[in-house]
Amino acid sequence: MRTLLIAIALLPLYASATPKSAAPKQEYYSLRVYSLKTADQEARIDTYLQTALLPALHRIGIPEVGVFKALDNDTAAARHVYVLIPFKNLEQWLDLDKSLARDAQYASAGKDYIEAAYDNPPYSRMESIFLLAFPDMPRHAVPIALQGPRAERIYELRSYEGPTEKYFANKVQMFNEGGEIPLFQRLGFNAVFYASVLSGPHMPNLMYMTSFDNMPSREQHWKDFSADPVWKQLVASPQYQHNVSHVDITFLHPAAYSEL
């Protein structure tokens, strides 16, 4: 909690360097990552999310929640489920636990998860990442342009770490003032969000999620991106050198009940 409070106090470092007058308020995001060992745990998490957590979030004014599963869930030793919860403001996030504790419907529908025994937990680990939306995309987006079958859709979650806080702020600026977000928009990457990580296991860090009809579409989009003259000019700019020290890419597909 102390780390999170420090990060919140330093919010200007995570936002765009140039203030925008009358700009829309930036959302906050909670990204939960459940690590699971068995298919039974995955089924229990699905039941909890679909019948308890998402309806409870709707009741407190959070209408759209994303639930995604790693592409290798069926073959990997460890399965992962990702839950993206958008918050309109910091107070809504701070009040979440109290709101859930007052919700009798949530308590009843989520009993198997909430009151799970220590020797039969619904997950092996739960990681929580807290983020602030970029100023040039202050709200999440539902990728309504996707046309392919839902089962084939690819959501790509990217995590970019910076070598220092200064280089990290430079990469955030590259997305905003630098024009990287408009480039993604023009090329049809169907972004769900772009955000700075305020608290998480890897810092300093930014994360963003794009979406595609299928994997071939994803490959073509990135091919077009790499060849685009605007990107070539941007990535060659002396202003934006050495601002990423590590990249993690995770391929996901939406759960059947995901709202994003």
VOKOL-695665 format. One line per 3 residues: number of its first residue (from 1); their letters; for each residue x, y, z of C-alpha. Coordinates in Angstrom, 1 decimal. Layout:
REM VOKOL-695665
NUM> A> X,Y,Z  ...
END
This chain:
REM VOKOL-695665
1> MRT> 0.0,0.0,0.0  2.9,2.4,0.8  4.3,1.9,-2.7
4> LLI> 0.9,2.6,-4.2  0.4,5.8,-2.2  3.8,7.0,-3.3
7> AIA> 2.9,6.2,-7.0  -0.3,8.2,-6.6  1.6,11.1,-5.2
10> LLP> 3.8,11.1,-8.2  1.0,10.9,-10.8  2.4,13.7,-13.0
13> LYA> 5.3,11.5,-13.8  2.9,8.9,-15.3  0.8,11.3,-17.3
16> SAT> 1.5,13.3,-20.4  4.2,16.0,-20.0  1.9,18.7,-21.5
19> PKS> -1.3,19.4,-19.6  -4.5,19.5,-21.7  -7.2,22.0,-20.8
22> AAP> -10.7,20.5,-20.2  -9.4,17.0,-21.0  -11.6,14.0,-20.1
25> KQE> -10.8,12.5,-16.7  -8.4,9.5,-17.0  -9.8,6.2,-15.8
28> YYS> -8.0,3.9,-13.4  -7.7,0.1,-14.1  -7.3,-2.9,-11.9
31> LRV> -5.8,-5.8,-13.8  -6.1,-9.0,-11.8  -4.2,-12.0,-12.9
34> YSL> -5.3,-15.4,-11.5  -2.8,-18.2,-11.7  -4.5,-21.6,-11.7
37> KTA> -3.3,-25.2,-11.4  -6.3,-27.2,-12.5  -9.3,-27.1,-14.8
40> DQE> -11.5,-27.3,-11.7  -10.0,-24.0,-10.4  -10.6,-22.4,-13.8
43> ARI> -14.2,-23.5,-13.7  -14.6,-22.1,-10.2  -13.1,-18.8,-11.2
46> DTY> -15.4,-18.6,-14.3  -18.4,-19.2,-12.1  -17.3,-16.6,-9.6
49> LQT> -16.6,-13.9,-12.2  -19.7,-14.5,-14.3  -22.3,-15.0,-11.5
52> ALL> -20.9,-13.0,-8.6  -18.2,-10.4,-9.4  -19.3,-8.9,-12.7
55> PAL> -23.0,-8.5,-11.6  -21.8,-6.9,-8.4  -19.6,-4.5,-10.3
58> HRI> -22.5,-3.6,-12.6  -24.6,-2.7,-9.5  -22.0,-0.2,-8.4
61> GIP> -21.7,1.5,-11.7  -19.0,-0.4,-13.6  -20.8,-1.6,-16.7
64> EVG> -18.0,-3.2,-18.7  -15.4,-5.7,-17.4  -13.0,-7.6,-19.5
67> VFK> -12.2,-11.3,-18.8  -9.5,-12.9,-20.8  -7.6,-16.2,-20.8
70> ALD> -4.1,-17.0,-22.0  -4.0,-18.8,-25.3  -2.0,-21.7,-23.8
73> NDT> -4.4,-22.4,-20.9  -5.3,-25.8,-22.2  -1.6,-26.9,-22.6
76> AAA> 0.4,-25.0,-20.0  1.1,-26.3,-16.6  -0.2,-23.0,-15.1
79> RHV> -3.4,-21.5,-16.4  -4.0,-17.7,-16.3  -7.2,-15.7,-16.2
82> YVL> -7.0,-11.9,-16.6  -9.7,-9.5,-15.3  -9.7,-5.8,-16.4
85> IPF> -11.9,-3.6,-14.2  -12.2,0.1,-15.3  -12.8,2.7,-12.5
88> KNL> -14.2,6.2,-13.2  -12.1,7.7,-10.4  -9.8,6.7,-7.5
91> EQW> -12.7,6.9,-5.0  -14.6,4.2,-6.8  -11.6,1.9,-6.6
94> LDL> -11.0,2.7,-2.9  -14.6,1.9,-2.1  -14.7,-1.4,-4.0
97> DKS> -14.1,-3.8,-1.1  -16.6,-2.0,1.1  -19.2,-2.1,-1.7
100> LAR> -18.8,-5.8,-2.2  -18.9,-6.5,1.6  -22.4,-4.8,1.7
103> DAQ> -23.7,-6.7,-1.3  -25.8,-9.7,-0.2  -26.3,-11.0,-3.7
106> YAS> -22.5,-11.0,-4.3  -22.0,-12.9,-1.0  -24.5,-15.5,-2.0
109> AGK> -23.5,-16.0,-5.6  -19.7,-15.9,-4.8  -19.8,-18.1,-1.7
112> DYI> -17.7,-20.9,-3.1  -14.9,-18.3,-3.9  -15.3,-16.1,-0.9
115> EAA> -15.5,-18.8,1.7  -13.1,-21.3,0.0  -11.1,-23.5,2.4
118> YDN> -7.4,-23.0,2.8  -6.7,-26.4,1.4  -9.1,-26.0,-1.6
121> PPY> -8.5,-22.5,-2.9  -10.0,-21.3,-6.2  -6.6,-20.2,-7.4
124> SRM> -2.9,-20.7,-6.6  -2.0,-17.0,-6.8  -3.7,-13.7,-7.6
127> ESI> -1.7,-10.7,-8.8  -3.1,-7.2,-8.8  -1.8,-4.4,-11.1
130> FLL> -3.1,-0.8,-10.7  -3.0,1.5,-13.7  -3.8,5.0,-14.9
133> AFP> -5.1,5.6,-18.4  -3.0,7.6,-20.8  -4.3,11.2,-21.4
136> DMP> -4.6,10.6,-25.2  -7.0,7.6,-24.5  -8.5,8.4,-21.1
139> RHA> -11.2,5.8,-21.3  -11.2,2.2,-22.3  -12.9,1.1,-25.5
142> VPI> -15.0,-1.9,-26.5  -13.5,-3.2,-29.8  -16.8,-3.2,-31.7
145> ALQ> -15.0,-3.2,-35.1  -14.0,-6.9,-34.6  -15.9,-9.0,-37.1
148> GPR> -14.4,-12.5,-36.8  -15.7,-15.4,-34.7  -15.3,-14.7,-31.0
151> AER> -13.4,-17.9,-30.4  -10.7,-16.8,-32.9  -10.2,-13.2,-31.6
154> IYE> -6.8,-12.3,-30.3  -6.2,-9.7,-27.5  -2.6,-8.7,-27.2
157> LRS> -1.4,-7.4,-23.8  1.9,-5.6,-23.9  4.1,-4.6,-21.0
160> YEG> 6.9,-2.1,-21.5  9.4,-1.5,-18.8  11.7,1.5,-18.8
163> PTE> 15.3,1.5,-17.6  14.6,4.5,-15.3  11.7,6.7,-14.4
166> KYF> 12.9,9.4,-16.7  13.1,7.0,-19.7  9.7,5.6,-18.8
169> ANK> 8.1,9.1,-18.8  9.7,9.6,-22.2  8.0,6.4,-23.5
172> VQM> 4.7,7.6,-22.2  5.2,10.9,-24.0  6.0,9.0,-27.2
175> FNE> 2.6,7.4,-27.0  0.8,10.7,-26.3  2.5,13.8,-27.7
178> GGE> 4.7,11.7,-29.9  1.7,10.4,-31.8  2.0,6.6,-31.3
181> IPL> -1.6,6.3,-30.2  -3.0,8.0,-33.3  -0.8,5.7,-35.4
184> FQR> -2.3,2.6,-33.8  -5.8,4.1,-34.3  -5.1,4.9,-38.0
187> LGF> -3.9,1.3,-38.6  -6.9,-0.3,-36.9  -5.4,-1.9,-33.9
190> NAV> -8.6,-1.7,-31.9  -7.0,-0.7,-28.6  -8.8,-1.5,-25.4
193> FYA> -6.6,0.7,-23.2  -3.2,2.3,-22.8  -2.0,3.0,-19.2
196> SVL> 0.8,3.7,-16.9  1.3,1.1,-14.1  1.0,2.9,-10.7
199> SGP> 1.6,-0.3,-8.7  2.7,-3.7,-9.9  5.5,-6.3,-9.9
202> HMP> 7.5,-4.6,-12.6  8.3,-0.9,-12.4  8.5,1.6,-14.0
205> NLM> 6.1,0.1,-16.5  3.3,0.8,-19.0  0.8,-1.6,-20.4
208> YMT> -1.7,-1.6,-23.3  -4.0,-4.0,-25.0  -4.9,-4.2,-28.7
211> SFD> -7.3,-6.7,-30.4  -7.7,-8.5,-33.7  -10.1,-10.8,-35.5
214> NMP> -7.5,-13.6,-35.5  -3.8,-14.3,-35.4  -3.2,-13.7,-39.1
217> SRE> -4.9,-10.3,-38.8  -2.6,-9.5,-35.8  0.5,-10.4,-37.8
220> QHW> -0.6,-8.3,-40.8  -1.3,-5.3,-38.5  2.1,-5.4,-37.0
223> KDF> 3.7,-5.8,-40.4  1.9,-2.7,-41.5  2.9,-0.8,-38.4
226> SAD> 6.6,-1.6,-38.8  6.5,-0.4,-42.4  4.6,2.8,-41.7
229> PVW> 6.6,6.0,-42.5  5.3,7.7,-39.4  6.6,4.8,-37.1
232> KQL> 9.9,4.7,-38.9  10.4,8.4,-38.3  9.2,8.2,-34.7
235> VAS> 11.4,5.2,-33.7  14.4,6.8,-35.3  14.0,10.1,-33.5
238> PQY> 16.8,10.9,-31.1  14.2,12.1,-28.6  12.9,8.6,-28.1
241> QHN> 15.9,6.4,-27.9  16.5,3.7,-25.2  13.2,4.2,-23.4
244> VSH> 12.2,0.5,-23.2  14.4,-2.0,-21.4  12.1,-5.0,-21.4
247> VDI> 8.9,-6.1,-23.2  6.4,-8.8,-22.3  3.8,-9.9,-24.8
250> TFL> 0.8,-12.1,-23.7  -1.7,-13.4,-26.2  -5.3,-13.7,-24.9
253> HPA> -8.7,-14.6,-26.0  -12.0,-13.3,-24.5  -14.0,-15.4,-22.1
256> AYS> -17.5,-16.1,-23.4  -18.9,-13.7,-20.8  -16.3,-10.9,-21.3
259> EL> -17.7,-7.5,-21.9  -14.6,-6.1,-23.6
END
